[in-house]
Amino acid sequence: MPRQCLAAASTCDADLQRCCPPHRCWRGPAGVAQCRLSCPVDMSWPCHAAPRVGLVVARWGGWPAWTPLLLKTLGATANASTGTNLTFLLVSEAPPRGVPLPPGVRFLRMGLEGLRQSLWPLGCSLTDGRGCARLAPLDGPAFSSAREVLSTAKVSTAKTNDLKPLLGEALAGALAQFDWWGHLQEDLVLGNLGGRFASPGALAAADVLSPFGAPHNASGVLMLYRNEHRLTTLWRQSAAARRVLESPSYLVFDESGWGALAHGDNLGAVLGREAVAGRLRFMRGGVPFGVTHTGREVSRLAAAGRWMASDRRHARGVAPRPNDALVACWSEGALYVSAGAEGDPCSGYTRRGAGRQVALLHLSSLKRQPAFSQLRIEGEAAASLAAARQITLTEHGLWWPLPSPNASSASEAAQHHQHAWLSGLASPDAAWFRLSSKGVRAYLLGLSARDAARRRRDAAGCARATSRHASLGSPACDEAVPPQPPLPCVVECAPLDVRWGPPSLTSSGCTRRLLTRLGVALCAASL
């Protein structure tokens, strides 16, 4: 017989959460717990303390080329004053090499076999009456051959994505100290995550947060759950739970709208059911689940939160495609993406682009392009990037102002006369480049102008409209899109382990072969 829920003001079990919705069990002082709608006014209750959030960044098989940039942005947001205490747990068989972990970032050593062993009890606790789930091997036949009962089919490298919603249980010991837990992909650049996504206000208003907007309920990129038994075990309510554990293929259980479970009982379907039934409070893309505002009001609410940006173009009626005019500016912990033709703080415009500040940028396309997939962040280039207060990302790599001894702020440094550029396009040469800041700013503003014009066209549906109807329906479709700006000329090239000194008057250090590979010219003054 189902256990009845507890009415408001009842004493409750803070672990089992037996309060009747929409009330929940609030932990109080001296071990007291009570069913309430919200945190009491009494400041002695722990709910008034800054919420503690633990985010798992799980990666096996080696860390990506841009890991130093990822760690820099993780550390900046973990140590920002936002009212939320963020901690990042890197889970892998080995830590990132040659990069110190910043405060607020920890390493938890766990190989694929260790993960599988932690999942084994979960597979045996399913309540479908069919016994233990036979877990698919995570690294192929090598270790599964010891247990003949298990399939020996090698899993896809993406299979661990299916297991993200299970990590709250699998890593329960490491996550016990946190009020919230979640998972975060490694192909991201973070801005002010604690202020714009996991803010105290958002955490107080919801039980589950997803950066995706409606109609998508679940995101493999980032999800956040209140660290309570009823929410940590949500994955068990899926009719596909056993299949997810036993299948060697990536079923896309962690997201919704695509993959083998696109029309099945994926995590998004589970979250939707629970939210409709009133058993959890769910927020998607900054908008509470079930909000029935008009499209304009919902857009305004989402813009106010502005949680996530993509490196792809999204136009009505057209499949997403890479954005070759992307400009993303990380400036002292804040992240601005596609700020518009007027530019952003990384271009020296400190009062502009605020409307395009986001919590995170997903490198869904850039991570596959040579400028990032073959990136080498090493030696003096790595030290310079680690010290940078501003970094800009484009499809051609990373750009940042070189320090000026007289600069007292990031904005003054951005006005300095020299920039550094680091790109995987230089591979196999291990080199980085010095450029004129004036040339870099002109390039970035040119990209921003192109991006802004295309966004107006995409929003108007010009990409799918016929020329006749487009011109009649929206002035944006008649707007000329600025051409792709040329890359700025290079002043000097140097190996990654060489620190920049005064500009050389005799040699640029650049070879014709390297410049041709990059698609850039040598500045006239350097010839």
Secondary structure, 3 states (H helix, E strand, C coil): CCCCCECCCCECCCCCCCECCCCEEEECHHHCEEEECCCCCCCCCHHHCCCEEEEEEECCCCCCCCHHHHHHHHHHHHCCCCCCEEEEEEEECCCCCCCCCCCCEEEEECCHHHHHHHHHHHHCCCCCCCCCCCCCCCCCHHHHCCCCCCCCCCCCCCHHHHHHHHHHHHCHHHHCCCCEEEEECCCEEECCHHHHCCCHHHHHHCCEEECCCCCCCCCCCEEEEECCHHHHCHHHHCCCHHHHHHCCCCCCCCCCCCCCCCCCCCHHHHHHHHHHCCCCCEEECCEECCCCCCHHHHHHHHHHHCCEEECEECCCCCCCEECCCCCEEEECCEEEECCCCCCCHHHCCCCCCHHHEECEEECCCHHHCHHHHCCCCCHHHHHHHHHCCEEEEECCEEEEECCCCCCCCHHHHHCCCEEEEECHHHCCCCEEEEEEHHHHHHHHHHHHHHHHHHHHHHHCCCCCCCHHHHHHHCHHHHCCCCCCCCCCCEEEEEECCCCCCCCCCCCCCCCHHHHHHHCCCECHHHC
